[in-house]
Amino acid sequence: MNKKISMVLESLEYKHQIKIIYACEAGSRAWGLANERSDYDIRFLYVYPTTTYLRIDPVGTKEFPEVIEKPISDSWDISGWELTKALRLFRKSNPSLLEWIHSPIVYKNDNFLIKKMKDILPCGFNPIACIMHYTNMAKVNLHRYEKNMNPQPKDTLSIIKPIIAAKWINKHHEFHPLDFSKMIEDFYSGEIKKSYLQLAKEKRLNLQLGTEKSKLIQHAITELAVLQAAAKKIHPMKIEETRRLDELFRNMLDRIWG
């Protein structure tokens, strides 16, 4: 499969005249929750040739888009962000991007870029932005869940996952690992831990094993309220990192294009 993914990425490079510098898995496979029917959610970062940035018009036009997406087909969902867009979002602690750079499944990597981003992250990390992102995501997914007449394990997990991510950030003041079971082990014990791990097993095996989901949902609702209150009390020591990100971008152009 990795060979096929590499071929798809190479075809995107040729079609758009870009260089893909990082590509990873961003969906259930990255979280350790995939089954044989799970999609491949491939995300990537790319740069244009240096001359593209030496123009009076910035990237983001139809000719040089900031987002490249391949039509979803055959369980493949592939999209990427141009590097300056990605670094601006990194400056804001965008959770989606932070999940990408922490993915345990990497298809293509410029170790220099990701290492530098992870070095900068502790100084510029905004836990409030991430906690609010994840709690809002959980609320939206909860609203959908309540209208679903036949919820599947993945529907329950769509509420639990962002809550667990927010709990990790609130406790450790750092971005969470993309490992659902690890975070469950960190936070819970007894029946609630057993139920969460059972739910993850249902998702991985694509089965309905009888987990009592109503109790998990009620527990999640309680935790949502606690997390939203906790976010208001955090006073992050966030450092402005634009200069370092500008330097990183210039270094990447030089490394790739010379």
C-alpha positions in Angstrom: 0.0 0.0 0.0 2.8 2.4 0.8 4.1 2.0 -2.7 0.7 2.9 -4.2 0.5 6.0 -1.9 4.0 7.1 -3.0 2.8 6.8 -6.6 -0.3 9.0 -5.9 1.8 11.6 -4.2 4.3 11.7 -7.0 1.5 12.2 -9.5 0.2 15.1 -7.5 3.7 16.6 -7.5 3.9 16.3 -11.3 0.4 17.6 -11.9 0.7 20.7 -9.7 4.4 21.3 -10.0 5.0 21.1 -6.3 7.2 19.2 -3.9 5.5 17.2 -1.1 7.7 17.5 2.0 5.5 15.6 4.4 2.7 13.1 4.2 0.9 11.1 6.9 -2.2 9.3 8.0 -4.7 11.4 9.8 -7.8 9.3 10.4 -8.7 6.2 12.4 -5.5 4.5 11.3 -3.5 7.1 13.0 -5.5 6.8 16.2 -5.2 3.0 16.4 -8.9 2.5 15.7 -9.0 1.3 12.1 -10.6 -1.8 10.7 -10.4 -3.5 7.3 -13.1 -1.1 5.9 -11.5 2.1 7.2 -10.6 4.8 4.7 -7.1 6.1 4.1 -7.1 9.7 5.3 -3.8 11.0 3.8 -2.7 14.5 4.5 0.4 16.3 3.2 2.4 19.6 3.2 3.9 21.0 0.0 5.9 23.9 -1.4 6.0 25.6 -4.8 9.3 26.4 -6.5 11.0 29.5 -5.0 10.1 31.7 -7.9 6.4 31.2 -7.2 6.8 33.1 -3.9 8.8 35.9 -5.6 5.7 37.5 -7.2 3.5 40.5 -6.4 0.5 38.1 -5.9 0.7 35.7 -2.9 0.0 32.0 -3.3 -3.7 31.2 -2.8 -4.8 32.0 -6.3 -6.5 29.5 -8.6 -3.1 29.0 -10.3 -1.3 28.4 -7.0 -3.8 27.1 -4.5 -3.1 26.8 -0.8 -5.1 23.6 -0.6 -4.9 20.7 -3.0 -7.5 17.9 -2.8 -7.8 14.7 -4.7 -11.5 13.6 -5.3 -12.5 11.0 -2.7 -12.7 7.6 -4.2 -12.0 3.9 -3.4 -11.7 4.7 0.4 -9.0 7.3 -0.3 -9.3 10.8 1.1 -6.2 12.8 0.1 -5.6 16.5 0.7 -2.7 18.9 1.5 -1.8 22.4 2.6 0.8 24.7 1.1 3.6 25.3 3.6 3.1 29.0 4.3 -0.6 28.3 5.0 0.4 25.4 7.3 2.9 27.5 9.2 0.4 30.3 9.8 -2.0 27.7 11.2 0.8 26.2 13.2 1.3 29.6 14.8 -2.3 29.5 16.0 -1.9 25.9 17.3 -4.3 24.5 14.7 -5.3 21.0 16.1 -5.7 19.4 12.7 -2.2 20.3 11.7 -0.8 19.3 15.0 -2.4 15.9 14.6 -0.7 15.6 11.3 2.8 16.3 12.6 2.2 13.8 15.5 0.9 11.0 13.3 2.5 7.7 14.0 2.0 6.7 10.3 4.2 8.7 8.0 4.4 8.1 4.3 6.9 10.8 3.4 9.0 13.0 5.7 11.5 15.8 5.7 12.9 15.2 9.1 14.3 18.8 9.3 10.8 20.4 9.0 8.9 18.2 11.4 11.7 18.3 14.0 11.9 22.1 13.8 8.1 22.4 14.2 8.1 20.2 17.2 11.0 22.2 18.7 9.0 25.4 18.3 5.7 24.0 19.5 6.2 24.1 23.3 6.9 27.9 23.1 4.0 28.7 20.9 1.4 26.2 22.0 -2.0 27.5 22.8 -3.8 25.0 25.0 -7.0 27.1 25.2 -7.4 27.1 21.4 -7.0 23.3 21.2 -9.3 22.5 24.2 -12.0 24.8 22.8 -11.6 23.2 19.4 -12.0 19.7 20.7 -14.9 20.5 23.1 -16.8 22.2 20.3 -16.1 19.2 18.1 -17.5 16.9 20.7 -20.6 19.1 21.2 -21.3 19.0 17.4 -20.8 15.3 17.2 -23.0 14.8 20.3 -25.8 16.7 18.6 -25.6 14.5 15.6 -25.4 11.4 17.8 -28.7 12.3 19.5 -30.4 12.4 16.1 -29.0 9.1 15.0 -31.4 6.2 15.3 -28.7 3.5 15.0 -25.4 4.9 16.2 -22.3 2.8 15.4 -19.1 2.6 17.5 -17.5 5.2 15.4 -20.3 7.7 16.2 -19.7 7.2 19.9 -16.0 7.6 19.4 -16.5 10.8 17.5 -17.6 12.3 20.8 -15.2 10.5 23.1 -12.0 11.1 21.0 -12.0 14.9 21.2 -12.9 14.8 24.9 -10.0 12.6 25.6 -7.7 14.8 23.5 -8.9 17.9 25.4 -8.4 16.1 28.8 -4.8 15.3 27.8 -4.0 18.9 26.9 -5.7 20.2 30.1 -3.7 17.8 32.2 -0.3 17.9 30.6 -0.3 21.3 28.9 1.1 19.7 25.7 -0.4 18.3 22.5 -1.9 14.9 22.9 -0.5 11.6 21.3 -2.5 10.0 18.6 -3.1 6.9 20.5 -6.6 6.4 21.9 -5.8 3.4 24.1 -2.8 5.1 25.6 -4.8 8.1 26.7 -7.6 5.9 28.1 -4.9 4.1 30.2 -3.6 7.4 31.4 -7.0 8.7 32.6 -9.3 5.9 33.7 -9.6 2.7 35.7 -12.3 0.2 36.5 -15.5 -0.1 34.6 -15.2 3.1 32.6 -11.8 2.2 31.4 -13.0 -1.3 30.4 -16.0 0.2 28.6 -13.8 2.7 26.6 -11.4 -0.1 25.6 -14.3 -2.3 24.6 -15.7 0.5 22.4 -12.3 0.8 20.7 -12.3 -3.0 20.1 -15.8 -2.8 18.6 -14.5 -0.1 16.1 -11.3 -2.1 15.2 -13.3 -5.3 14.6 -16.2 -3.6 13.0 -18.6 -5.3 15.4 -21.3 -4.5 17.8 -20.2 -6.1 21.0 -22.8 -4.6 23.3 -20.9 -1.8 25.1 -23.4 0.2 27.2 -23.1 3.4 25.2 -25.6 5.5 27.1 -23.4 5.5 30.2 -20.4 6.5 28.1 -22.3 9.4 26.5 -23.6 10.6 29.9 -20.0 10.4 31.2 -18.8 12.4 28.2 -21.4 15.1 28.8 -20.2 15.6 32.3 -16.6 15.8 31.2 -17.4 18.3 28.5 -18.7 20.8 31.1 -15.6 20.3 33.3 -13.2 20.9 30.4 -15.0 24.0 29.1 -14.7 25.5 32.6 -11.1 24.4 32.9 -10.1 26.1 29.7 -11.2 29.5 31.0 -8.7 29.2 33.9 -5.7 28.5 31.8 -3.2 31.3 31.3 -0.8 30.1 28.5 2.7 31.4 28.3 2.6 31.7 24.6 5.6 33.2 22.8 5.3 34.9 19.4 7.2 32.6 17.0 6.7 34.3 13.6 10.4 35.1 13.1 11.4 31.5 13.7 8.6 30.3 11.3 9.7 32.7 8.6 13.3 31.4 9.0 12.0 27.8 8.8 10.1 28.5 5.6 13.2 30.1 4.0 15.3 27.2 5.1 12.9 24.7 3.6 12.9 26.5 0.2 16.7 26.4 0.2 16.8 22.7 1.2 14.4 21.7 -1.5 15.1 24.0 -4.4 18.6 25.2 -3.6 
